[in-house]
Amino acid sequence: MERQEIIDGLVEILRTVRTIDPQKLNNVTEETDFIADLNTPSTELINIAAKAEQKFDVEFDDDDIDDMGSKVKDIVDLVIKVKARA
């Protein structure tokens, strides 16, 4: 799975989060920060991670979630890492 595919999938997930301004989703990159750039409440990151698990058919360990940063690339890296473990 390509990194851009994962980013595109994350943007689809983010479009369902009502606290995120849809205009801010037009230029999401790996460096986009969920909290600083998209004003995502930190509590929402857990829900985004859960939706990413469903979308990409992966299961994150609790440690993975705890260590996850707040940038898009952090979730992209995590999806790739978990897929590689499977």
MMTF fields as JSON, N, C-alpha, C and O atoms, coordinates in Angstrom:
{
  "mmtfVersion": "1.0.0",
  "mmtfProducer": "UNKNOWN",
  "numBonds": 343,
  "numAtoms": 344,
  "numGroups": 86,
  "numChains": 1,
  "numModels": 1,
  "chainsPerModel": [1],
  "groupsPerChain": [86],
  "chainIdList": ["A"],
  "bondAtomList": [4, 2, 8, 6, 12, 10, 16, 14, 20, 18, 24, 22, 28, 26, 32, 30, 36, 34, 40, 38, 44, 42, 48, 46, 52, 50, 56, 54, 60, 58, 64, 62, 68, 66, 72, 70, 76, 74, 80, 78, 84, 82, 88, 86, 92, 90, 96, 94, 100, 98, 104, 102, 108, 106, 112, 110, 116, 114, 120, 118, 124, 122, 128, 126, 132, 130, 136, 134, 140, 138, 144, 142, 148, 146, 152, 150, 156, 154, 160, 158, 164, 162, 168, 166, 172, 170, 176, 174, 180, 178, 184, 182, 188, 186, 192, 190, 196, 194, 200, 198, 204, 202, 208, 206, 212, 210, 216, 214, 220, 218, 224, 222, 228, 226, 232, 230, 236, 234, 240, 238, 244, 242, 248, 246, 252, 250, 256, 254, 260, 258, 264, 262, 268, 266, 272, 270, 276, 274, 280, 278, 284, 282, 288, 286, 292, 290, 296, 294, 300, 298, 304, 302, 308, 306, 312, 310, 316, 314, 320, 318, 324, 322, 328, 326, 332, 330, 336, 334, 340, 338],
  "bondOrderList": [1, 1, 1, 1, 1, 1, 1, 1, 1, 1, 1, 1, 1, 1, 1, 1, 1, 1, 1, 1, 1, 1, 1, 1, 1, 1, 1, 1, 1, 1, 1, 1, 1, 1, 1, 1, 1, 1, 1, 1, 1, 1, 1, 1, 1, 1, 1, 1, 1, 1, 1, 1, 1, 1, 1, 1, 1, 1, 1, 1, 1, 1, 1, 1, 1, 1, 1, 1, 1, 1, 1, 1, 1, 1, 1, 1, 1, 1, 1, 1, 1, 1, 1, 1, 1],
  "groupList": [{"groupName": "MET", "atomNameList": ["N", "CA", "C", "O"], "elementList": ["N", "C", "C", "O"], "formalChargeList": [0, 0, 0, 0], "bondAtomList": [1, 0, 2, 1, 3, 2], "bondOrderList": [1, 1, 2], "singleLetterCode": "M", "chemCompType": "L-PEPTIDE LINKING"}, {"groupName": "GLU", "atomNameList": ["N", "CA", "C", "O"], "elementList": ["N", "C", "C", "O"], "formalChargeList": [0, 0, 0, 0], "bondAtomList": [1, 0, 2, 1, 3, 2], "bondOrderList": [1, 1, 2], "singleLetterCode": "E", "chemCompType": "L-PEPTIDE LINKING"}, {"groupName": "ARG", "atomNameList": ["N", "CA", "C", "O"], "elementList": ["N", "C", "C", "O"], "formalChargeList": [0, 0, 0, 0], "bondAtomList": [1, 0, 2, 1, 3, 2], "bondOrderList": [1, 1, 2], "singleLetterCode": "R", "chemCompType": "L-PEPTIDE LINKING"}, {"groupName": "GLN", "atomNameList": ["N", "CA", "C", "O"], "elementList": ["N", "C", "C", "O"], "formalChargeList": [0, 0, 0, 0], "bondAtomList": [1, 0, 2, 1, 3, 2], "bondOrderList": [1, 1, 2], "singleLetterCode": "Q", "chemCompType": "L-PEPTIDE LINKING"}, {"groupName": "ILE", "atomNameList": ["N", "CA", "C", "O"], "elementList": ["N", "C", "C", "O"], "formalChargeList": [0, 0, 0, 0], "bondAtomList": [1, 0, 2, 1, 3, 2], "bondOrderList": [1, 1, 2], "singleLetterCode": "I", "chemCompType": "L-PEPTIDE LINKING"}, {"groupName": "ASP", "atomNameList": ["N", "CA", "C", "O"], "elementList": ["N", "C", "C", "O"], "formalChargeList": [0, 0, 0, 0], "bondAtomList": [1, 0, 2, 1, 3, 2], "bondOrderList": [1, 1, 2], "singleLetterCode": "D", "chemCompType": "L-PEPTIDE LINKING"}, {"groupName": "GLY", "atomNameList": ["N", "CA", "C", "O"], "elementList": ["N", "C", "C", "O"], "formalChargeList": [0, 0, 0, 0], "bondAtomList": [1, 0, 2, 1, 3, 2], "bondOrderList": [1, 1, 2], "singleLetterCode": "G", "chemCompType": "PEPTIDE LINKING"}, {"groupName": "LEU", "atomNameList": ["N", "CA", "C", "O"], "elementList": ["N", "C", "C", "O"], "formalChargeList": [0, 0, 0, 0], "bondAtomList": [1, 0, 2, 1, 3, 2], "bondOrderList": [1, 1, 2], "singleLetterCode": "L", "chemCompType": "L-PEPTIDE LINKING"}, {"groupName": "VAL", "atomNameList": ["N", "CA", "C", "O"], "elementList": ["N", "C", "C", "O"], "formalChargeList": [0, 0, 0, 0], "bondAtomList": [1, 0, 2, 1, 3, 2], "bondOrderList": [1, 1, 2], "singleLetterCode": "V", "chemCompType": "L-PEPTIDE LINKING"}, {"groupName": "THR", "atomNameList": ["N", "CA", "C", "O"], "elementList": ["N", "C", "C", "O"], "formalChargeList": [0, 0, 0, 0], "bondAtomList": [1, 0, 2, 1, 3, 2], "bondOrderList": [1, 1, 2], "singleLetterCode": "T", "chemCompType": "L-PEPTIDE LINKING"}, {"groupName": "PRO", "atomNameList": ["N", "CA", "C", "O"], "elementList": ["N", "C", "C", "O"], "formalChargeList": [0, 0, 0, 0], "bondAtomList": [1, 0, 2, 1, 3, 2], "bondOrderList": [1, 1, 2], "singleLetterCode": "P", "chemCompType": "L-PEPTIDE LINKING"}, {"groupName": "LYS", "atomNameList": ["N", "CA", "C", "O"], "elementList": ["N", "C", "C", "O"], "formalChargeList": [0, 0, 0, 0], "bondAtomList": [1, 0, 2, 1, 3, 2], "bondOrderList": [1, 1, 2], "singleLetterCode": "K", "chemCompType": "L-PEPTIDE LINKING"}, {"groupName": "ASN", "atomNameList": ["N", "CA", "C", "O"], "elementList": ["N", "C", "C", "O"], "formalChargeList": [0, 0, 0, 0], "bondAtomList": [1, 0, 2, 1, 3, 2], "bondOrderList": [1, 1, 2], "singleLetterCode": "N", "chemCompType": "L-PEPTIDE LINKING"}, {"groupName": "PHE", "atomNameList": ["N", "CA", "C", "O"], "elementList": ["N", "C", "C", "O"], "formalChargeList": [0, 0, 0, 0], "bondAtomList": [1, 0, 2, 1, 3, 2], "bondOrderList": [1, 1, 2], "singleLetterCode": "F", "chemCompType": "L-PEPTIDE LINKING"}, {"groupName": "ALA", "atomNameList": ["N", "CA", "C", "O"], "elementList": ["N", "C", "C", "O"], "formalChargeList": [0, 0, 0, 0], "bondAtomList": [1, 0, 2, 1, 3, 2], "bondOrderList": [1, 1, 2], "singleLetterCode": "A", "chemCompType": "L-PEPTIDE LINKING"}, {"groupName": "SER", "atomNameList": ["N", "CA", "C", "O"], "elementList": ["N", "C", "C", "O"], "formalChargeList": [0, 0, 0, 0], "bondAtomList": [1, 0, 2, 1, 3, 2], "bondOrderList": [1, 1, 2], "singleLetterCode": "S", "chemCompType": "L-PEPTIDE LINKING"}],
  "groupTypeList": [0, 1, 2, 3, 1, 4, 4, 5, 6, 7, 8, 1, 4, 7, 2, 9, 8, 2, 9, 4, 5, 10, 3, 11, 7, 12, 12, 8, 9, 1, 1, 9, 5, 13, 4, 14, 5, 7, 12, 9, 10, 15, 9, 1, 7, 4, 12, 4, 14, 14, 11, 14, 1, 3, 11, 13, 5, 8, 1, 13, 5, 5, 5, 5, 4, 5, 5, 0, 6, 15, 11, 8, 11, 5, 4, 8, 5, 7, 8, 4, 11, 8, 11, 14, 2, 14],
  "groupIdList": [1, 2, 3, 4, 5, 6, 7, 8, 9, 10, 11, 12, 13, 14, 15, 16, 17, 18, 19, 20, 21, 22, 23, 24, 25, 26, 27, 28, 29, 30, 31, 32, 33, 34, 35, 36, 37, 38, 39, 40, 41, 42, 43, 44, 45, 46, 47, 48, 49, 50, 51, 52, 53, 54, 55, 56, 57, 58, 59, 60, 61, 62, 63, 64, 65, 66, 67, 68, 69, 70, 71, 72, 73, 74, 75, 76, 77, 78, 79, 80, 81, 82, 83, 84, 85, 86],
  "secStructList": [7, 7, 2, 2, 2, 2, 2, 2, 2, 2, 2, 2, 2, 2, 6, 6, 7, 6, 6, 1, 7, 4, 4, 4, 4, 6, 6, 7, 7, 6, 6, 7, 5, 6, 6, 6, 6, 6, 7, 7, 7, 2, 2, 2, 2, 2, 2, 2, 2, 2, 2, 2, 2, 2, 2, 2, 6, 7, 7, 7, 7, 2, 2, 2, 2, 2, 2, 7, 7, 1, 5, 2, 2, 2, 2, 2, 2, 2, 2, 2, 2, 2, 2, 2, 2, 7],
  "xCoordList": [0.841, 0.0, 0.89, 1.814, 0.599, 1.393, 1.052, -0.074, 2.026, 1.815, 0.677, -0.15, 0.64, -0.402, -1.797, -2.765, -1.891, -3.188, -3.657, -4.837, -2.715, -3.064, -3.48, -4.456, -2.739, -3.101, -4.495, -5.309, -4.777, -6.101, -7.188, -8.253, -6.911, -7.867, -8.07, -9.189, -6.983, -7.098, -7.929, -8.721, -7.747, -8.541, -10.023, -10.869, -10.337, -11.736, -12.264, -13.383, -11.457, -11.853, -12.037, -13.019, -11.091, -11.136, -12.354, -12.851, -12.836, -14.036, -15.271, -16.268, -15.21, -16.352, -16.269, -17.198, -15.158, -14.979, -15.523, -14.956, -16.621, -17.315, -16.557, -16.871, -15.559, -14.805, -13.699, -13.055, -13.476, -12.42, -13.041, -14.01, -12.471, -12.912, -12.568, -11.394, -13.575, -13.316, -12.348, -11.633, -12.315, -11.383, -9.926, -9.068, -9.662, -8.29, -7.83, -6.648, -8.754, -8.406, -7.965, -7.638, -7.956, -7.599, -6.111, -5.721, -5.275, -3.828, -3.124, -2.061, -3.709, -3.109, -1.871, -1.908, -0.774, 0.463, 0.891, 0.228, 1.992, 2.49, 2.896, 2.897, 3.237, 3.668, 2.503, 2.706, 1.291, 0.129, -0.023, 0.021, -0.2, -0.37, -1.86, -2.518, -2.379, -3.808, -4.227, -5.278, -3.402, -3.774, -3.478, -4.357, -2.251, -1.851, -2.487, -2.949, -2.508, -2.981, -4.48, -5.12, -5.034, -6.452, -7.335, -8.552, -6.719, -7.465, -8.28, -9.379, -7.731, -8.414, -8.239, -7.115, -9.331, -9.162, -8.324, -8.504, -7.418, -6.536, -7.336, -6.905, -8.498, -9.333, -9.852, -10.152, -9.953, -10.46, -9.431, -9.791, -8.16, -7.108, -7.333, -7.036, -7.855, -8.138, -9.203, -9.083, -10.248, -11.305, -10.777, -11.152, -9.911, -9.329, -8.49, -8.543, -7.719, -6.905, -7.806, -7.495, -8.918, -9.849, -10.456, -10.592, -10.816, -11.384, -10.328, -10.644, -9.075, -7.983, -7.788, -7.52, -7.923, -7.811, -8.851, -8.537, -10.084, -11.157, -10.889, -10.991, -10.548, -10.385, -9.257, -9.388, -8.147, -6.97, -6.821, -5.817, -7.822, -7.846, -6.58, -5.906, -6.275, -5.131, -5.592, -6.682, -4.749, -5.059, -3.821, -2.78, -3.949, -2.837, -2.748, -3.766, -1.515, -1.307, -1.516, -1.382, -1.843, -2.0, -0.722, -0.775, 0.435, 1.709, 1.868, 2.404, 1.393, 1.465, 0.685, 1.156, -0.51, -1.376, -0.726, -0.714, -0.191, 0.429, 1.626, 1.87, 2.372, 3.589, 3.327, 4.232, 2.108, 1.779, 1.872, 1.38, 2.504, 2.582, 1.302, 0.31, 1.33, 0.107, 0.159, -0.676, 1.147, 1.225, 0.643, 0.602, 0.201, -0.365, 0.646, 0.269, 1.932, 2.939, 3.028, 3.413, 2.678, 2.746, 1.738, 2.045, 0.549, -0.448, -0.074, -0.254, 0.444, 0.876, 1.956, 1.886, 2.957, 4.026, 3.48, 3.925, 2.518, 1.947, 1.181, 1.308, 0.392, -0.344, 0.641, 0.443, 1.699, 2.693, 3.398, 3.616, 3.75, 4.434, 3.571, 4.048, 2.291, 1.393, 1.148, 1.1, 0.994, 0.799, 2.026, 1.896, 3.218, 4.455, 4.556, 5.156, 3.974, 4.004, 3.078, 3.288, 2.051, 1.022, 1.567, 0.832],
  "yCoordList": [-1.18, 0.0, 1.248, 1.366, 2.156, 3.373, 4.385, 4.421, 5.2, 6.225, 7.169, 7.539, 7.556, 8.495, 7.876, 8.569, 6.572, 5.887, 6.002, 6.224, 5.849, 5.931, 7.358, 7.565, 8.341, 9.744, 10.027, 10.657, 9.564, 9.779, 9.143, 9.726, 7.945, 7.276, 8.043, 8.137, 8.598, 9.395, 10.647, 11.043, 11.271, 12.466, 12.104, 12.867, 10.941, 10.485, 10.361, 10.781, 9.787, 9.65, 11.037, 11.284, 11.932, 13.266, 14.059, 14.914, 13.777, 14.473, 14.121, 14.844, 13.015, 12.613, 13.21, 13.06, 13.885, 14.477, 15.898, 16.775, 16.109, 17.393, 18.576, 19.722, 18.321, 19.426, 19.942, 20.945, 19.26, 19.678, 20.462, 20.022, 21.616, 22.458, 21.755, 21.514, 21.427, 20.701, 21.429, 20.789, 22.761, 23.527, 23.185, 23.237, 22.837, 22.532, 21.17, 20.841, 20.374, 19.023, 18.985, 17.922, 20.141, 20.169, 19.993, 19.552, 20.327, 20.267, 19.454, 19.847, 18.325, 17.497, 16.788, 16.171, 16.891, 16.184, 15.364, 15.384, 14.65, 13.862, 14.766, 14.331, 16.013, 16.94, 17.667, 18.404, 17.463, 18.101, 17.582, 16.376, 18.5, 18.147, 18.197, 19.217, 17.087, 17.014, 18.124, 18.743, 18.36, 19.307, 20.751, 21.609, 21.016, 22.382, 22.885, 24.024, 22.022, 22.475, 22.298, 23.12, 21.231, 20.932, 21.235, 21.058, 21.691, 21.997, 20.812, 20.977, 19.619, 18.413, 18.295, 18.384, 18.096, 17.866, 16.598, 15.606, 16.638, 15.483, 14.22, 13.116, 14.379, 13.211, 12.565, 11.371, 13.345, 12.836, 11.956, 11.148, 12.101, 11.298, 9.804, 8.999, 9.434, 8.023, 7.509, 6.408, 8.319, 7.922, 7.821, 6.916, 8.751, 8.715, 7.448, 6.79, 7.111, 5.887, 4.659, 3.738, 4.638, 3.503, 3.384, 2.282, 4.513, 4.488, 4.052, 3.375, 4.441, 4.027, 2.51, 1.859, 1.954, 0.496, -0.2, -1.164, 0.288, -0.32, -0.147, -1.1, 1.067, 1.374, 0.558, 0.064, 0.425, -0.234, -1.675, -2.324, -2.177, -3.563, -3.927, -4.912, -3.105, -3.344, -3.215, -2.717, -3.669, -3.511, -2.972, -3.627, -1.77, -1.139, -1.672, -1.923, -1.842, -2.175, -0.908, 0.204, -1.083, 0.078, 0.911, 2.141, 0.231, 0.957, 1.799, 2.906, 1.262, 2.014, 3.32, 4.385, 3.215, 4.393, 5.381, 6.587, 4.859, 5.727, 6.482, 7.634, 5.827, 6.432, 7.284, 7.954, 7.259, 7.956, 9.466, 10.015, 10.118, 11.572, 12.166, 11.463, 13.463, 14.129, 14.529, 15.303, 13.998, 14.319, 13.178, 12.023, 13.538, 12.546, 11.425, 10.254, 11.774, 10.744, 9.712, 8.568, 10.105, 9.16, 8.024, 6.865, 8.354, 7.3, 6.512, 5.295, 7.196, 6.504, 5.477, 4.323, 5.909, 4.997, 3.824, 2.688, 4.105, 3.072, 2.035, 0.835, 2.491, 1.555, 0.659, -0.553, 1.256, 0.481, -0.518, -1.67, -0.072, -0.948, -2.148, -3.282, -1.883, -2.967, -3.932, -5.146, -3.396, -4.269, -5.15, -6.308, -4.607, -5.369, -6.49, -7.532, -6.276, -7.298, -8.463, -9.58, -8.19, -9.218, -10.393, -11.338],
  "zCoordList": [0.0, 0.0, 0.0, 0.805, -0.899, -1.031, 0.055, 0.552, 0.416, 1.446, 1.048, 1.882, -0.236, -0.675, -0.555, -0.244, -0.803, -0.63, 0.816, 1.086, 1.734, 3.152, 3.502, 4.223, 2.99, 3.248, 2.703, 3.379, 1.485, 0.891, 1.756, 1.954, 2.267, 3.143, 4.434, 4.938, 4.975, 6.204, 5.971, 6.826, 4.808, 4.498, 4.441, 4.907, 3.871, 3.859, 5.289, 5.585, 6.162, 7.569, 8.192, 8.891, 7.934, 8.536, 8.08, 8.812, 6.872, 6.388, 7.218, 7.184, 7.963, 8.797, 10.206, 11.0, 10.512, 11.846, 11.805, 11.154, 12.503, 12.38, 12.957, 12.635, 13.809, 14.396, 13.474, 13.781, 12.347, 11.414, 10.261, 9.643, 9.987, 8.879, 7.558, 7.279, 6.746, 5.487, 4.561, 3.79, 4.627, 3.788, 4.091, 3.21, 5.341, 5.74, 5.233, 5.331, 4.691, 4.228, 2.771, 2.245, 2.125, 0.705, 0.453, -0.627, 1.421, 1.211, 2.29, 2.77, 2.671, 3.713, 3.163, 2.098, 3.918, 3.566, 4.778, 5.815, 4.641, 5.768, 6.935, 8.087, 6.641, 7.682, 8.356, 9.322, 7.852, 8.472, 9.894, 10.137, 10.821, 12.228, 12.562, 12.359, 13.075, 13.392, 14.361, 14.194, 15.359, 16.407, 15.977, 16.046, 15.537, 15.202, 13.901, 13.833, 12.862, 11.552, 11.338, 10.683, 11.888, 11.647, 12.858, 12.804, 13.949, 15.188, 15.682, 16.211, 15.503, 15.965, 17.476, 17.969, 18.226, 19.664, 19.873, 19.166, 20.837, 21.052, 21.354, 21.021, 21.983, 22.272, 20.986, 20.963, 19.936, 18.656, 17.955, 17.098, 18.308, 17.665, 17.876, 16.994, 19.037, 19.313, 18.343, 17.804, 18.126, 17.191, 15.765, 15.02, 15.392, 14.049, 13.891, 12.852, 14.919, 14.871, 14.748, 13.993, 15.483, 15.419, 14.021, 13.491, 13.434, 12.076, 11.062, 10.083, 11.299, 10.407, 10.49, 9.48, 11.689, 11.841, 10.969, 10.27, 11.011, 10.216, 8.732, 7.959, 8.339, 6.917, 6.281, 5.161, 7.015, 6.445, 6.911, 6.621, 7.635, 8.086, 8.855, 8.552, 9.858, 10.731, 12.181, 12.459, 13.088, 14.507, 15.205, 15.246, 15.752, 16.445, 17.869, 18.515, 18.351, 19.759, 20.583, 20.072, 21.851, 22.723, 22.755, 22.784, 22.749, 22.752, 21.495, 21.543, 20.354, 19.1, 19.231, 18.833, 19.793, 19.955, 20.932, 20.69, 22.03, 23.041, 22.472, 22.831, 21.582, 21.033, 19.793, 19.297, 19.298, 18.058, 18.246, 19.231, 17.294, 17.318, 16.762, 16.572, 16.505, 16.048, 14.579, 14.113, 13.846, 12.415, 11.575, 11.999, 10.388, 9.462, 9.222, 9.171, 9.073, 8.781, 9.902, 9.658, 11.128, 12.244, 12.056, 12.337, 11.586, 11.337, 10.084, 10.042, 9.065, 7.839, 8.189, 7.765, 8.97, 9.378, 10.173, 10.009, 11.03, 11.884, 11.06, 11.301, 10.094, 9.234, 8.483, 8.402, 7.934, 7.188, 8.11, 7.735, 9.307, 10.28, 10.656, 10.69, 10.938, 11.349, 10.184, 10.381, 8.987, 7.812, 7.598, 7.201, 7.858, 7.691, 8.731, 8.467, 9.899, 10.959, 10.657, 11.131, 9.861, 9.619, 8.828, 8.542]
}
